[in-house]
Amino acid sequence: MRFFLISALFVVLISSCAAPTVKGLPEIETAATEFINPYFSNIDQDYVYKAKINAYGSTLGGVLIIKKLNLSTHRFVFVTTFGNKIFDLEISDYSIKTHYIIDELDRGLVLKMLHRDFEILTKEHIKITKSFKRANEDIIHQSKTKKGNNHYITTLQSQELLEIIHSKNSKEKIIFTFSKVKNSIAEKISIDHKTAPLKIDLEYISKN
C-alpha cells in the first residue's frame, strides 16, 4: 500500500511539472532520435526578411539578413530601410559574438533574449528526448535544454515545422510560429515572448 501511494505521488509530481505544451498528451514511440530544422539550413542562400521588433515599448523596423556561415554558425544583420545598422550578431552552437548593436538594444536582458531567440530559430540538429501526439495528429518532439525544454511541433505526414515552443518551469516562455512555407523557407515567422515585452515579426522578401 505504501509503495502504491509513493508511486501515485511520483506520477502526480511528474504530471504537474510537465509543460503545458505536452501536458496530458500521449507519449509515442518513434525511431527518430534527432529532428532537423530545415529553415535557414542552406549555406548558399541569404535569407532576407522584412522585420519589425517591438521591445520594451520601442519599435524598430527594417531588414533582417540571416546567413548560414558553416555547419553550426549563423550571422544576423539587421539594418533600417535607410541602411543604418541596428545589430550584427554571430551565433553558433559553441559561441555568441556581438559585432555591433545600437544602444537601445544593448541591454543585458534584451541582448540575452535576442541571442536565445536566434539560437533556437536557426539550430539545425536537435536531439529528441521524447515525442508526443496531438488529437489533430500533429507530432511534438521534445528537446531538453540547459534551461528548460524546446518543443518542435510538426505535421504528421510532411513533418513540416509549424511551431517551436520554449518552456521553463512548467510555463511556455517563447512561441515561434512558422507559416507560408515554400521550398524549405518559412515566409512568415513570429517570435512572441509570453513573459517579456518582446515580439519579432518577419516576412520573407522574395528575389522573384
KEVEXTOR-107184 format. One record per residue: residue number from 1; x, y negated, z negated of N, C-alpha, C in turn. Coordinates in steps of 0.001 Angstrom, whole numbers, padded with zeros to 6 digits, always signed. Layout:
<rs>
   pos        nu        nv        nw       cau       cav       caw        cu        cv        cw
   NUM         X         Y         Z         X         Y         Z         X         Y         Z
...
</rs>
This chain:
<rs>
   pos        nu        nv        nw       cau       cav       caw        cu        cv        cw
     1   +000839   +001206   +000000   +000000   +000000   +000000   +000874   -001256   +000000
     2   +001940   -001211   -000825   +002844   -002353   -000913   +003546   -002585   +000425
     3   +003958   -001477   +001080   +004616   -001575   +002388   +003666   -002196   +003415
     4   +002394   -001791   +003357   +001392   -002319   +004292   +001215   -003825   +004107
     5   +001151   -004278   +002844   +000966   -005699   +002567   +002162   -006518   +003048
     6   +003375   -005981   +002830   +004590   -006675   +003277   +004618   -006767   +004795
     7   +004257   -005671   +005456   +004236   -005647   +006918   +003216   -006633   +007465
     8   +002039   -006680   +006842   +000990   -007592   +007291   +001427   -009049   +007109
     9   +002081   -009329   +005966   +002562   -010680   +005711   +003607   -011084   +006735
    10   +004485   -010142   +007090   +005529   -010401   +008083   +004906   -010757   +009433
    11   +003879   -010015   +009831   +003195   -010272   +011104   +002552   -011643   +011103
    12   +001921   -012017   +009978   +001275   -013326   +009866   +002302   -014437   +009971
    13   +003459   -014274   +009314   +004503   -015285   +009348   +005064   -015457   +010751
    14   +005299   -014348   +011437   +005820   -014412   +012803   +004824   -015093   +013716
    15   +003546   -014762   +013549   +002499   -015345   +014394   +002379   -016843   +014169
    16   +002470   -017263   +012887   +002312   -018682   +012577   +003470   -019506   +013100
    17   +004650   -018862   +013319   +005823   -019567   +013804   +005876   -019618   +015327
    18   +004996   -018912   +015989   +005002   -018868   +017447   +004643   -020234   +018016
    19   +005289   -020570   +019125   +004986   -021833   +019791   +003579   -021790   +020356
    20   +002880   -022936   +020379   +001515   -022959   +020928   +001452   -022437   +022361
    21   +002532   -022578   +023102   +002578   -022139   +024498   +002257   -020664   +024649
    22   +002729   -019850   +023701   +002559   -018397   +023826   +001748   -017794   +022684
    23   +001267   -018608   +021769   +000546   -018095   +020607   -000709   -017339   +021039
    24   -000822   -016100   +020585   -001981   -015279   +020898   -001922   -014582   +022238
    25   -000877   -014836   +023029   -000766   -014196   +024342   -000082   -012833   +024224
    26   -000478   -011882   +025054   +000160   -010566   +025010   +001560   -010598   +025611
    27   +002495   -010001   +024908   +003847   -009872   +025448   +003868   -008737   +026469
    28   +004588   -008939   +027562   +004641   -007923   +028618   +006069   -007479   +028853
    29   +006187   -006263   +029365   +007499   -005720   +029722   +007815   -006101   +031162
    30   +009011   -006638   +031389   +009467   -006929   +032748   +010891   -006420   +032905
    31   +011241   -006110   +034152   +012593   -005640   +034426   +013586   -006796   +034455
    32   +013058   -008013   +034621   +013921   -009192   +034748   +014508   -009601   +033402
    33   +015774   -009895   +033396   +016447   -010422   +032209   +016882   -011869   +032433
    34   +016696   -012356   +033647   +017092   -013715   +033992   +016054   -014336   +034920
    35   +015774   -015617   +034676   +014908   -016373   +035577   +015771   -017409   +036278
    36   +015558   -017569   +037588   +016342   -018527   +038359   +015456   -019697   +038763
    37   +015829   -020872   +038308   +015116   -022101   +038647   +015547   -022517   +040058
    38   +014619   -022524   +041031   +015008   -022810   +042413   +015212   -024288   +042724
    39   +014677   -025174   +041873   +014752   -026597   +042143   +016164   -027123   +041863
    40   +016664   -027956   +042739   +017990   -028582   +042607   +019129   -027574   +042694
    41   +018914   -026487   +043416   +019916   -025421   +043478   +020777   -025450   +044740
    42   +020411   -026299   +045716   +021141   -026340   +046981   +022291   -027334   +046895
    43   +023504   -026834   +046939   +024684   -027688   +046777   +024902   -028601   +047976
    44   +024285   -028284   +049103   +024464   -029076   +050324   +023400   -030165   +050492
    45   +022553   -030339   +049511   +021444   -031278   +049637   +021454   -032323   +048532
    46   +021150   -033557   +048911   +020899   -034616   +047926   +019402   -034670   +047669
    47   +019014   -034633   +046406   +017605   -034703   +046036   +017303   -036146   +045629
    48   +016496   -036816   +046442   +016244   -038247   +046238   +014775   -038447   +045860
    49   +014558   -039114   +044731   +013209   -039312   +044209   +012970   -040785   +043886
    50   +011764   -041232   +044200   +011283   -042490   +043642   +010997   -042227   +042169
    51   +011543   -043059   +041288   +011478   -042748   +039862   +010918   -043903   +039053
    52   +010197   -043539   +037999   +009713   -044516   +037017   +009961   -043943   +035628
    53   +010650   -044694   +034810   +010939   -044270   +033439   +010289   -045242   +032468
    54   +009412   -044742   +031621   +008822   -045517   +030529   +009468   -045063   +029233
    55   +010228   -045947   +028625   +010950   -045578   +027408   +010820   -046673   +026365
    56   +010158   -046358   +025261   +010059   -047259   +024110   +009590   -048659   +024513
    57   +008546   -048710   +025345   +007949   -049987   +025710   +008552   -050646   +026938
    58   +009654   -050119   +027449   +010280   -050672   +028652   +010003   -049765   +029837
    59   +009778   -050387   +031011   +009535   -049620   +032228   +010617   -049939   +033254
    60   +011248   -048884   +033761   +012291   -049037   +034766   +011892   -048258   +036008
    61   +012004   -048901   +037164   +011667   -048241   +038415   +012826   -048297   +039387
    62   +012893   -047298   +040259   +013969   -047279   +041232   +014063   -045941   +041938
    63   +015260   -045559   +042260   +015518   -044305   +042981   +016490   -043459   +042174
    64   +016119   -042186   +041976   +016977   -041241   +041278   +017532   -040247   +042294
    65   +018848   -040144   +042330   +019521   -039197   +043220   +020132   -038100   +042360
    66   +019754   -036851   +042657   +020282   -035702   +041922   +021107   -034864   +042890
    67   +022341   -034582   +042523   +023254   -033847   +043388   +023893   -032693   +042614
    68   +023796   -031490   +043172   +024488   -030352   +042580   +025941   -030385   +043029
    69   +026865   -030472   +042075   +028285   -030595   +042408   +028986   -029247   +042519
    70   +028589   -028315   +041640   +029156   -026966   +041672   +028161   -026017   +041025
    71   +028578   -024825   +040701   +027649   -023808   +040201   +026931   -024220   +038925
    72   +027543   -025076   +038114   +026940   -025389   +036812   +026798   -026885   +036526
    73   +027077   -027745   +037508   +027114   -029179   +037246   +026224   -029956   +038221
    74   +025452   -030903   +037667   +024640   -031822   +038474   +024986   -033260   +038082
    75   +024867   -034145   +039064   +025068   -035570   +038800   +023760   -036307   +039052
    76   +023471   -037281   +038195   +022219   -038037   +038240   +022557   -039525   +038333
    77   +022189   -040148   +039437   +022431   -041578   +039616   +021084   -042267   +039831
    78   +020778   -043212   +038969   +019512   -043947   +039023   +019825   -045406   +039348
    79   +019271   -045907   +040466   +019501   -047294   +040873   +018160   -047982   +041101
    80   +018153   -049297   +040984   +016947   -050062   +041286   +016765   -050126   +042802
    81   +015611   -050632   +043212   +015350   -050767   +044649   +016297   -051775   +045294
    82   +016946   -052612   +044484   +017922   -053579   +044991   +019345   -053041   +044943
    83   +019499   -051792   +044490   +020817   -051169   +044488   +021614   -051332   +043219
    84   +021012   -051920   +042177   +021728   -052060   +040903   +021673   -050751   +040122
    85   +022809   -050315   +039638   +022879   -049029   +038939   +022282   -049140   +037538
    86   +021439   -048159   +037197   +020848   -048091   +035864   +021589   -047071   +035010
    87   +021806   -045888   +035566   +022684   -044938   +034881   +023317   -043985   +035877
    88   +024410   -043381   +035425   +025153   -042400   +036212   +025627   -041327   +035226
    89   +024969   -040168   +035270   +025239   -039096   +034310   +025705   -037843   +035028
    90   +026556   -037094   +034378   +027026   -035812   +034907   +026819   -034752   +033827
    91   +026027   -033738   +034152   +025631   -032750   +033144   +025909   -031349   +033663
    92   +026579   -030557   +032845   +026857   -029167   +033190   +026463   -028265   +032040
    93   +026651   -026972   +032234   +026368   -026018   +031162   +027354   -026167   +030009
    94   +028437   -026881   +030234   +029512   -026932   +029249   +029821   -028336   +028733
    95   +029419   -029365   +029476   +029779   -030719   +029057   +028780   -031743   +029585
    96   +028818   -032928   +028988   +027977   -034048   +029395   +028851   -035289   +029482
    97   +028766   -035987   +030622   +029538   -037210   +030806   +028590   -038355   +031169
    98   +028777   -039477   +030500   +028042   -040686   +030846   +029009   -041620   +031551
    99   +028899   -041692   +032869   +029791   -042566   +033633   +029372   -044022   +033498
   100   +028044   -044233   +033390   +027538   -045594   +033227   +026091   -045530   +032767
   101   +025691   -046511   +031937   +024286   -046654   +031558   +024054   -048085   +031081
   102   +022907   -048653   +031434   +022608   -050022   +031022   +022345   -050081   +029524
   103   +022472   -051267   +028965   +022336   -051442   +027519   +020976   -051002   +026999
   104   +019904   -051250   +027792   +018554   -050924   +027331   +018381   -049431   +027050
   105   +019128   -048597   +027767   +019032   -047146   +027571   +020208   -046576   +026782
   106   +021205   -047416   +026524   +022404   -046935   +025839   +022188   -046928   +024329
   107   +021163   -046203   +023928   +020877   -045990   +022506   +021061   -044506   +022250
   108   +021549   -044170   +021078   +021859   -042775   +020790   +020723   -041822   +021077
   109   +019519   -042151   +020593   +018381   -041250   +020723   +017918   -041149   +022169
   110   +017781   -042300   +022858   +017309   -042295   +024241   +018281   -041547   +025139
   111   +019557   -041830   +025000   +020576   -041171   +025822   +020583   -039666   +025576
   112   +020430   -039279   +024323   +020389   -037860   +023973   +019196   -037174   +024635
   113   +018046   -037854   +024659   +016851   -037279   +025277   +017016   -037160   +026792
   114   +017617   -038167   +027424   +017865   -038106   +028863   +018793   -036939   +029202
   115   +019834   -036788   +028418   +020755   -035667   +028626   +020013   -034337   +028551
   116   +019196   -034186   +027516   +018472   -032925   +027331   +017468   -032692   +028448
   117   +016741   -033749   +028817   +015742   -033618   +029884   +016375   -033135   +031179
   118   +017453   -033776   +031576   +018073   -033437   +032851   +018778   -032082   +032800
   119   +019263   -031722   +031629   +019880   -030396   +031474   +018822   -029301   +031663
   120   +017662   -029466   +031030   +016576   -028490   +031179   +016065   -028482   +032612
   121   +015907   -029673   +033199   +015352   -029800   +034543   +016158   -029040   +035587
   122   +017477   -029053   +035466   +018323   -028508   +036529   +019037   -027204   +036173
   123   +018880   -026728   +034943   +019544   -025473   +034586   +019021   -024356   +035479
   124   +019928   -023682   +036156   +019525   -022750   +037210   +019328   -021319   +036713
   125   +020274   -020813   +035954   +020209   -019420   +035499   +019800   -019387   +034032
   126   +018630   -018811   +033770   +018050   -018816   +032422   +017905   -017390   +031916
   127   +018459   -017138   +030754   +018341   -015810   +030141   +016962   -015669   +029500
   128   +016254   -014609   +029873   +014905   -014370   +029355   +014989   -013524   +028083
   129   +014310   -013988   +027019   +014270   -013207   +025782   +012943   -012451   +025644
   130   +011841   -013069   +026149   +010523   -012431   +026110   +009705   -012939   +027299
   131   +008665   -012184   +027647   +007742   -012621   +028691   +006312   -012399   +028230
   132   +005425   -013304   +028628   +004020   -013258   +028222   +003138   -013446   +029451
   133   +001871   -013096   +029303   +000934   -013217   +030424   -000306   -013966   +029977
   134   -000683   -014973   +030772   -001906   -015724   +030509   -003110   -015013   +031123
   135   -004295   -015420   +030696   -005529   -014833   +031229   -005678   -015106   +032724
   136   -005139   -016230   +033189   -005235   -016578   +034617   -004125   -015930   +035448
   137   -003379   -015014   +034825   -002318   -014240   +035488   -000984   -014970   +035570
   138   -000884   -016215   +035107   +000423   -016869   +035068   +001342   -016133   +034099
   139   +002625   -016119   +034427   +003621   -015480   +033581   +004441   -016551   +032873
   140   +004740   -016341   +031609   +005561   -017257   +030836   +006826   -016534   +030390
   141   +007965   -017018   +030857   +009249   -016467   +030432   +009808   -017348   +029314
   142   +010152   -016739   +028216   +010691   -017484   +027075   +012202   -017353   +027030
   143   +012868   -018478   +026828   +014317   -018503   +026703   +014691   -019227   +025419
   144   +015473   -018588   +024589   +015857   -019180   +023316   +017019   -020144   +023515
   145   +016928   -021311   +022894   +018000   -022302   +022953   +018543   -022530   +021541
   146   +019558   -023376   +021444   +020137   -023665   +020131   +019137   -024369   +019216
   147   +018204   -025117   +019817   +017273   -025907   +019015   +015820   -025652   +019395
   148   +015475   -024391   +019624   +014092   -024074   +019925   +013965   -023067   +021044
   149   +012910   -023240   +021852   +012658   -022343   +022979   +012232   -023151   +024195
   150   +012617   -022669   +025372   +012097   -023192   +026622   +011207   -022126   +027238
   151   +010033   -022533   +027690   +009093   -021599   +028313   +008914   -021986   +029781
   152   +009169   -021021   +030660   +009083   -021233   +032097   +007801   -020567   +032594
   153   +006855   -021379   +033032   +005548   -020875   +033445   +005516   -020748   +034961
   154   +005253   -019539   +035436   +005278   -019260   +036866   +003999   -018555   +037294
   155   +003736   -018591   +038607   +002633   -017812   +039158   +003044   -016345   +039211
   156   +002071   -015460   +039148   +002349   -014022   +039116   +002922   -013537   +040441
   157   +002306   -013933   +041538   +002692   -013390   +042839   +003957   -014035   +043396
   158   +003962   -015351   +043507   +005086   -016033   +044165   +006220   -016401   +043208
   159   +005974   -016323   +041907   +006947   -016729   +040894   +007322   -018218   +041018
   160   +006404   -019012   +041602   +006655   -020452   +041712   +006635   -021081   +040331
   161   +007640   -021888   +040042   +007743   -022530   +038738   +006778   -023704   +038653
   162   +005845   -023639   +037711   +004813   -024654   +037545   +005145   -025641   +036431
   163   +005658   -025116   +035327   +005950   -025942   +034160   +007139   -025383   +033393
   164   +007809   -026281   +032690   +008756   -025892   +031651   +008297   -026595   +030379
   165   +008138   -025849   +029321   +007718   -026447   +028047   +008801   -026184   +026998
   166   +009351   -027260   +026473   +010363   -027153   +025426   +009677   -027269   +024069
   167   +009878   -026270   +023223   +009237   -026233   +021907   +010285   -026161   +020806
   168   +009914   -026740   +019669   +010782   -026692   +018494   +009912   -026724   +017251
   169   +010243   -025890   +016277   +009485   -025839   +015021   +007988   -025665   +015258
   170   +007663   -024729   +016160   +006274   -024370   +016475   +005474   -025519   +017087
   171   +006161   -026492   +017678   +005477   -027613   +018331   +006032   -027802   +019741
   172   +005136   -028134   +020675   +005564   -028451   +022030   +006116   -029874   +022043
   173   +007367   -030013   +022445   +008038   -031312   +022403   +008071   -032004   +023761
   174   +008391   -031256   +024823   +008527   -031844   +026158   +007844   -030929   +027167
   175   +007084   -031529   +028086   +006436   -030753   +029143   +006908   -031262   +030499
   176   +007516   -030369   +031276   +007944   -030654   +032638   +006900   -030039   +033571
   177   +006315   -030848   +034443   +005292   -030354   +035364   +005761   -030546   +036803
   178   +005650   -029471   +037603   +006085   -029495   +039000   +004878   -029268   +039909
   179   +004763   -030089   +040963   +003659   -029918   +041899   +004113   -030283   +043314
   180   +003241   -029936   +044274   +003539   -030141   +045701   +004892   -029542   +046071
   181   +005036   -028262   +045823   +006302   -027580   +046092   +006379   -027144   +047547
   182   +007470   -027572   +048221   +007706   -027185   +049607   +009190   -026891   +049793
   183   +009483   -025711   +050373   +010876   -025336   +050649   +011770   -025469   +049413
   184   +011280   -024951   +048297   +012007   -024967   +047020   +012287   -026374   +046501
   185   +011458   -027336   +046903   +011561   -028700   +046394   +010225   -029084   +045762
   186   +010271   -029479   +044508   +009071   -029992   +043839   +008958   -031466   +044175
   187   +007949   -031817   +044974   +007843   -033190   +045445   +007304   -034146   +044383
   188   +006655   -033603   +043376   +006215   -034418   +042238   +006636   -033737   +040940
   189   +007249   -034520   +040082   +007714   -033995   +038793   +007377   -035014   +037713
   190   +006847   -034536   +036603   +006661   -035406   +035441   +007334   -034762   +034235
   191   +007964   -035608   +033440   +008607   -035163   +032196   +007972   -035980   +031077
   192   +007184   -035315   +030258   +006360   -036008   +029258   +006752   -035561   +027855
   193   +007262   -036513   +027063   +007616   -036228   +025677   +006369   -036377   +024807
   194   +006079   -035364   +024014   +004882   -035378   +023185   +005119   -036012   +021818
   195   +006374   -036139   +021415   +006663   -036682   +020087   +007564   -037913   +020153
   196   +007706   -038494   +021345   +008513   -039706   +021510   +007957   -040502   +022690
   197   +008074   -041835   +022661   +007542   -042673   +023746   +008472   -042688   +024966
   198   +008585   -041531   +025620   +009420   -041416   +026815   +008703   -040564   +027853
   199   +008578   -041109   +029055   +007948   -040384   +030153   +008682   -040720   +031445
   200   +008945   -039690   +032244   +009634   -039859   +033518   +008759   -039281   +034623
   201   +008502   -040074   +035663   +007740   -039611   +036820   +008621   -039698   +038059
   202   +008664   -038596   +038821   +009496   -038522   +040013   +008649   -038135   +041217
   203   +008880   -038813   +042343   +008192   -038484   +043589   +009231   -038391   +044703
   204   +009299   -037232   +045326   +010341   -036942   +046307   +010233   -037846   +047523
   205   +011379   -038348   +047978   +011437   -039172   +049175   +011936   -038291   +050316
   206   +011031   -037952   +051230   +011386   -037068   +052336   +012239   -037798   +053359
   207   +013169   -037064   +053968   +014024   -037642   +055000   +013315   -037709   +056348
   208   +012182   -036974   +056466   +011459   -036962   +057743   +010613   -038219   +057938
</rs>
